[in-house]
């Protein structure tokens, strides 16, 4: 039965490129949409206090544990077309990182004086996100085989299944913990249905594990892993500060005004990623057009950011109040924090552009240094800003951190470009 289902998912070999593009776009869109839909639903069904708990559990700490499970390996895995490492080796390391993420999440909950609902919800969302990170190793292997559409199908169907089950249970029971447990079970079933049932039918997959290769794979990805962890900490430092210093309901409000940054990053990603191959070629050929391409992408990001700020000034709070009617009373005074967060989101789009530029220049160690500096600033800055200014302080700290990181990576990119030009 599972083989029959797997074959239906794989389909034939026709129109691979078209299927890769369409399924990947659909899967990415639904995956990005899920966070907003779930947070809105929880706030509306069980209130802003539990909505704030869920938002932190799903989008902040749970997502951070996803990063631990993910280990930053996706770019390495999908570009390993020569099979320096076998799928069996990637899978074994991913099992270890997932166990590490779940263990850390468990002890994090124990170390904090949370209520049962908050502690259980956070831990269950850690499990949900870690299963998502486990699925990623299968999806990376699909992409390495040139079948990105299978990754898109997995993202699409797993998201629909787990979100549908969660919303069904939440609507029927009003119990956040029970609904979270049901979502975890659905996520696990989704991995079995849309990943495990398929991987065994792909003939090029090598399940063998060679002595010493898993440790070597870990070492090769360690700096990238630490960079990803620090990057997400810097991105989420304001949310961690709000969780530590304010009531849960304010986490729900901050998540609502933070939502537009996800849209900005999604759009910026669609703008930047198609140019990565072109930029790589220009840098390899020492083509002077490299700077022009980066400049044009920077101008596009600036134009999109200006449009987002203009829209947020006139429509931001009214639209968010329609989406989150239960917290409209709190959103009414959040126009300035919203604008600061959108500016921070624009700076984060520049961070991504300069990040890819530095990767192309093969300056990964400098990227890691930038993240270390930004993380130190975040640790010192975020909580005092939130204690002093509440949500406004959180939004301001987010803008400062994104500005710092964008300036850091931008100056690095300019320095190495000029150095190469002189050479």
C-alpha positions as CSV (number, residue, x, y, z in Angstrom):
1,X,0.0,0.0,0.0
2,X,2.8,2.5,0.9
3,X,4.7,1.6,-2.3
4,X,1.6,2.3,-4.3
5,X,1.1,5.6,-2.5
6,X,4.8,6.5,-3.0
7,X,4.6,5.8,-6.7
8,X,1.6,8.1,-7.1
9,X,3.5,10.9,-5.4
10,X,6.6,10.4,-7.6
11,X,4.6,10.2,-10.9
12,X,6.4,10.1,-14.2
13,X,9.5,11.9,-15.5
14,X,7.7,14.4,-17.7
15,X,7.7,18.2,-17.2
16,X,10.1,17.9,-14.2
17,X,11.2,21.6,-14.2
18,X,7.6,22.8,-14.4
19,X,6.6,20.5,-11.6
20,X,9.6,21.5,-9.5
21,X,8.7,25.2,-9.8
22,X,4.9,24.9,-9.2
23,X,5.0,22.5,-6.3
24,X,7.9,24.2,-4.6
25,X,6.1,27.6,-4.8
26,X,2.9,26.1,-3.4
27,X,4.6,24.3,-0.6
28,X,6.7,27.3,0.4
29,X,3.6,29.6,0.3
30,X,1.5,27.2,2.5
31,X,4.3,26.7,4.9
32,X,4.8,30.5,5.4
33,X,1.0,31.0,5.6
34,X,0.6,28.3,8.3
35,X,2.2,30.4,11.1
36,X,-0.1,33.4,10.5
37,X,-3.3,31.2,10.2
38,X,-2.6,29.2,13.3
39,X,-1.8,32.2,15.4
40,X,-4.9,34.0,14.3
41,X,-7.0,30.9,14.9
42,X,-5.7,30.3,18.4
43,X,-6.2,33.9,19.5
44,X,-9.8,33.9,18.2
45,X,-10.8,30.5,19.6
46,X,-9.1,30.3,23.0
47,X,-8.1,34.0,23.6
48,X,-5.0,36.2,23.6
49,X,-3.3,34.7,26.6
50,X,-3.1,31.2,25.1
51,X,-2.6,32.8,21.7
52,X,0.6,34.4,23.0
53,X,1.7,31.1,24.5
54,X,1.2,29.4,21.2
55,X,2.9,32.1,19.2
56,X,6.0,31.9,21.3
57,X,5.9,28.1,21.2
58,X,5.4,27.7,17.5
59,X,7.1,30.7,15.9
60,X,9.9,31.4,18.3
61,X,11.2,28.7,20.6
62,X,9.8,25.8,18.5
63,X,11.3,27.3,15.3
64,X,14.6,27.8,17.1
65,X,14.6,24.0,17.9
66,X,13.8,23.3,14.3
67,X,17.0,25.2,13.5
68,X,18.9,22.9,15.9
69,X,17.4,19.8,14.3
70,X,18.0,21.2,10.8
71,X,21.6,21.9,11.7
72,X,22.0,24.2,8.7
73,X,22.6,21.2,6.4
74,X,20.1,21.8,3.6
75,X,22.4,24.0,1.4
76,X,25.3,21.5,1.9
77,X,23.2,18.4,1.3
78,X,21.5,19.6,-1.9
79,X,24.8,20.8,-3.5
80,X,26.5,17.5,-2.6
81,X,25.7,16.1,-6.1
82,X,28.8,14.1,-6.2
83,X,27.6,12.1,-3.2
84,X,30.6,12.8,-1.0
85,X,28.2,11.8,1.8
86,X,25.5,9.2,1.4
87,X,21.9,9.7,2.4
88,X,22.3,7.1,5.2
89,X,25.0,9.4,6.7
90,X,22.9,12.5,6.4
91,X,20.0,10.6,8.0
92,X,22.0,9.3,10.9
93,X,23.3,12.8,11.7
94,X,19.8,14.3,11.4
95,X,18.5,11.7,13.9
96,X,21.2,12.8,16.4
97,X,20.4,16.5,15.9
98,X,16.7,15.9,16.3
99,X,17.2,14.0,19.6
100,X,19.4,16.9,20.8
101,X,16.8,19.5,19.9
102,X,14.0,17.5,21.7
103,X,16.2,17.0,24.8
104,X,17.1,20.7,24.9
105,X,13.4,21.6,24.6
106,X,12.5,19.3,27.4
107,X,15.1,20.7,29.8
108,X,14.2,24.3,28.8
109,X,10.6,23.7,29.8
110,X,11.7,22.0,33.1
111,X,14.0,24.9,33.9
112,X,11.3,27.5,33.6
113,X,8.4,28.0,36.1
114,X,5.7,27.5,33.5
115,X,2.1,26.5,34.0
116,X,1.1,23.1,32.7
117,X,-0.6,24.6,29.6
118,X,2.3,26.7,28.7
119,X,5.0,24.1,29.4
120,X,3.1,21.3,27.6
121,X,2.3,23.6,24.6
122,X,6.0,24.7,24.2
123,X,7.3,21.1,24.4
124,X,4.7,19.7,22.0
125,X,5.5,22.5,19.5
126,X,9.2,21.6,19.9
127,X,8.3,18.0,18.9
128,X,6.2,19.3,16.0
129,X,9.0,21.5,14.7
130,X,11.7,18.8,15.2
131,X,9.6,16.4,13.2
132,X,9.5,19.1,10.5
133,X,13.3,19.2,10.8
134,X,13.6,15.5,10.4
135,X,11.4,15.6,7.3
136,X,13.9,18.1,5.8
137,X,16.6,15.5,5.4
138,X,14.3,13.5,3.1
139,X,13.3,16.6,1.2
140,X,16.9,17.6,0.7
141,X,17.6,14.2,-0.8
142,X,14.6,14.7,-3.1
143,X,16.1,18.0,-4.2
144,X,19.6,16.5,-4.6
145,X,18.0,14.0,-7.0
146,X,16.5,16.8,-9.1
147,X,13.0,16.1,-7.8
148,X,12.2,19.4,-5.9
149,X,8.5,18.8,-6.7
150,X,8.6,16.0,-4.1
151,X,9.8,18.4,-1.5
152,X,7.0,20.8,-2.5
153,X,4.4,18.0,-2.3
154,X,5.7,17.0,1.2
155,X,5.5,20.6,2.4
156,X,2.1,21.1,0.9
157,X,0.4,17.9,2.1
158,X,2.1,17.8,5.6
159,X,1.1,21.4,6.2
160,X,-2.5,20.8,5.2
161,X,-2.7,17.6,7.2
162,X,-1.2,18.9,10.4
163,X,-2.8,22.4,10.3
164,X,-6.2,20.8,9.5
165,X,-6.0,18.4,12.4
166,X,-4.9,21.1,14.8
167,X,-7.7,23.5,13.8
168,X,-10.2,20.7,13.9
169,X,-9.3,19.7,17.4
170,X,-9.0,23.3,18.6
171,X,-12.4,24.2,17.2
172,X,-14.1,21.0,18.7
173,X,-12.4,21.0,22.1
174,X,-11.0,24.5,22.8
175,X,-8.1,22.6,24.4
176,X,-4.7,24.0,23.2
177,X,-2.6,21.1,24.7
178,X,-4.8,18.4,23.2
179,X,-4.8,20.1,19.8
180,X,-1.0,20.5,19.9
181,X,-0.6,16.8,20.7
182,X,-3.0,15.9,17.7
183,X,-0.9,18.2,15.5
184,X,2.3,16.3,16.5
185,X,0.7,13.0,15.6
186,X,-0.5,14.3,12.3
187,X,3.0,15.7,11.5
188,X,4.5,12.3,12.2
189,X,1.9,10.6,10.0
190,X,2.7,13.1,7.3
191,X,6.4,12.2,7.3
192,X,5.6,8.5,7.0
193,X,3.1,9.2,4.2
194,X,4.9,11.9,2.1
195,X,8.6,11.2,2.8
196,X,9.3,7.7,4.1
197,X,7.0,6.1,1.5
198,X,8.8,7.8,-1.3
199,X,12.5,7.7,-0.4
200,X,12.7,3.9,-0.7
201,X,11.5,4.1,-4.3
202,X,14.3,6.4,-5.6
203,X,17.0,4.1,-7.0
204,X,20.0,6.5,-6.5
205,X,19.6,6.7,-2.7
206,X,22.5,5.1,-0.8
207,X,21.6,4.0,2.7
208,X,25.1,2.9,3.6
209,X,27.0,4.6,6.5
210,X,30.8,4.6,6.4
211,X,33.1,4.7,9.4
212,X,34.0,8.2,10.6
213,X,31.9,10.0,7.9
214,X,29.1,11.1,10.2
215,X,31.6,12.9,12.6
216,X,33.3,14.5,9.5
217,X,29.9,15.6,8.2
218,X,29.1,17.2,11.6
219,X,32.4,19.1,11.6
220,X,31.9,20.4,8.1
221,X,28.5,21.8,8.9
222,X,29.3,23.1,12.4
223,X,30.1,26.7,11.5
224,X,27.0,26.9,9.3
225,X,24.9,25.4,12.1
226,X,26.1,27.9,14.6
227,X,25.5,30.8,12.2
228,X,21.9,29.7,11.6
229,X,21.3,29.4,15.4
230,X,22.8,32.8,16.1
231,X,20.9,34.3,13.1
232,X,17.6,33.1,14.4
233,X,18.4,34.3,18.0
234,X,19.2,37.8,16.7
235,X,16.0,37.8,14.6
236,X,13.9,36.6,17.6
237,X,15.7,38.4,20.5
238,X,12.8,40.9,20.9
239,X,10.3,38.0,21.2
240,X,12.4,36.3,23.8
241,X,12.7,39.5,25.7
242,X,8.9,40.0,25.6
243,X,8.3,36.4,26.8
244,X,10.7,37.0,29.7
245,X,9.4,40.5,30.8
246,X,5.7,40.8,29.7
247,X,2.5,38.9,30.0
248,X,1.6,36.2,27.4
249,X,-1.1,38.3,25.7
250,X,1.6,40.9,24.7
251,X,3.4,38.2,22.8
252,X,0.2,37.7,20.8
253,X,0.1,41.4,20.0
254,X,3.8,41.6,19.1
255,X,3.4,38.5,16.8
256,X,0.5,40.3,15.1
257,X,2.5,43.4,14.3
258,X,5.6,41.2,13.4
259,X,3.6,39.3,10.8
260,X,4.3,41.7,7.9
261,X,8.0,41.0,8.2
262,X,7.3,37.4,7.1
263,X,5.6,38.7,4.0
264,X,8.6,41.1,3.3
265,X,11.1,38.2,3.7
266,X,9.0,35.9,1.5
267,X,8.8,38.5,-1.3
268,X,12.5,39.4,-0.9
269,X,13.4,35.7,-1.1
270,X,11.5,35.4,-4.4
271,X,13.4,38.4,-5.7
272,X,16.9,37.4,-4.5
273,X,17.1,33.6,-5.1
274,X,16.6,33.6,-8.9
275,X,19.7,35.8,-9.1
276,X,22.0,33.7,-6.9
277,X,23.2,31.5,-9.8
278,X,23.8,34.7,-11.9
279,X,25.7,36.4,-9.1
280,X,27.8,33.2,-8.6
281,X,28.7,33.2,-12.3
282,X,29.6,36.9,-12.3
283,X,31.8,36.5,-9.3
284,X,33.6,33.4,-10.7
285,X,34.2,35.3,-14.0
286,X,35.3,38.4,-12.1
287,X,32.6,40.3,-14.0
288,X,32.2,43.9,-13.0
289,X,28.5,43.5,-13.4
290,X,28.4,41.7,-10.0
291,X,28.2,45.1,-8.2
292,X,25.5,46.3,-10.6
293,X,23.4,43.2,-9.9
294,X,23.7,43.6,-6.2
295,X,22.9,47.3,-6.6
296,X,19.7,46.6,-8.6
297,X,18.5,44.0,-6.1
298,X,19.2,46.6,-3.3
299,X,17.0,49.1,-5.2
300,X,14.2,46.6,-5.6
301,X,14.3,45.8,-1.8
302,X,14.2,49.6,-1.1
303,X,11.2,50.1,-3.4
304,X,9.3,47.1,-1.9
305,X,10.1,48.4,1.6
306,X,8.9,51.9,0.8
307,X,5.6,50.5,-0.5
308,X,5.3,48.3,2.6
309,X,5.8,51.4,4.9
310,X,3.3,53.4,2.9
311,X,0.7,50.7,3.1
312,X,1.3,50.1,6.8
313,X,0.9,53.8,7.6
314,X,-2.6,53.9,6.1
315,X,-3.8,50.3,6.2
316,X,-1.6,48.4,8.6
317,X,-3.5,48.7,11.9
318,X,-7.0,48.5,10.4
319,X,-6.1,45.3,8.4
320,X,-4.4,43.7,11.4
321,X,-7.4,44.6,13.6
322,X,-9.7,42.8,11.1
323,X,-7.4,39.7,11.2
324,X,-7.0,39.8,15.0
325,X,-10.3,41.2,16.3
326,X,-9.7,39.8,19.8
327,X,-6.7,42.0,20.3
328,X,-7.8,45.0,18.2
329,X,-8.0,47.1,21.4
330,X,-4.2,46.6,21.9
331,X,-3.3,47.0,18.2
332,X,-4.8,50.5,18.1
333,X,-1.8,52.0,19.7
334,X,0.8,50.0,17.8
335,X,1.3,52.0,14.5
336,X,4.8,53.2,15.4
337,X,6.0,49.7,16.6
338,X,4.5,48.3,13.3
339,X,6.5,50.8,11.2
340,X,9.7,50.1,13.1
341,X,9.3,46.4,12.6
342,X,8.6,46.8,8.9
343,X,11.8,48.9,8.7
344,X,13.6,46.1,10.5
345,X,12.2,43.6,8.1
346,X,13.6,45.6,5.2
347,X,17.0,45.6,6.8
348,X,16.6,41.8,7.3
349,X,16.0,41.5,3.5
350,X,19.4,43.3,3.0
351,X,20.9,40.9,5.5
352,X,19.8,38.1,3.3
353,X,21.1,39.7,0.1
354,X,24.6,40.4,1.6
355,X,24.6,37.0,3.2
356,X,24.3,35.3,-0.2
357,X,26.9,37.7,-1.6
358,X,29.4,36.7,1.1
359,X,28.6,33.0,0.6
360,X,29.4,33.5,-3.1
361,X,32.6,35.2,-2.1
362,X,33.4,32.2,0.1
363,X,33.6,34.3,3.3
364,X,31.6,32.1,5.6
365,X,33.9,32.7,8.5
366,X,33.2,36.4,8.3
367,X,29.5,35.7,8.3
368,X,29.9,33.8,11.5
369,X,31.8,36.7,13.1
370,X,29.0,39.0,12.1
371,X,26.4,36.8,13.8
372,X,28.5,36.5,16.9
373,X,28.8,40.3,17.2
374,X,25.0,40.7,16.6
375,X,24.1,38.0,19.1
376,X,26.2,39.8,21.8
377,X,24.5,43.1,21.0
378,X,21.1,41.3,21.1
379,X,21.8,39.8,24.5
380,X,22.7,43.2,26.0
381,X,20.1,45.3,24.2
382,X,16.8,43.4,23.9
383,X,15.6,43.0,27.5
384,X,16.4,46.5,28.7
385,X,14.6,47.9,25.6
386,X,11.5,45.9,26.4
387,X,11.6,46.7,30.1
388,X,11.9,50.4,29.2
389,X,9.4,50.7,26.4
390,X,7.3,47.5,26.2
391,X,6.3,46.6,22.6
392,X,7.8,49.8,21.3
393,X,11.1,48.9,23.0
394,X,10.9,45.5,21.4
395,X,10.2,46.9,18.0
396,X,13.1,49.4,18.4
397,X,15.5,46.7,19.5
398,X,14.6,44.6,16.5
399,X,15.2,47.5,14.1
400,X,18.6,48.2,15.7
401,X,19.7,44.6,15.5
402,X,18.7,44.2,11.9
403,X,20.3,47.5,11.0
404,X,23.5,46.5,12.7
405,X,23.6,43.1,11.0
406,X,22.7,44.6,7.5
407,X,25.5,47.2,8.0
408,X,28.0,44.6,9.1
409,X,27.3,42.3,6.2
410,X,27.0,45.2,3.7
411,X,30.4,46.6,4.7
412,X,32.0,43.2,4.5
413,X,30.6,42.7,1.0
414,X,31.9,46.0,-0.1
415,X,35.3,45.4,1.5
416,X,35.8,42.0,-0.2
417,X,34.5,43.3,-3.5
418,X,37.0,46.2,-3.5
419,X,39.8,43.9,-2.4
420,X,39.1,41.5,-5.3
421,X,38.9,44.4,-7.7
422,X,42.3,45.7,-6.5
423,X,43.7,42.2,-6.8
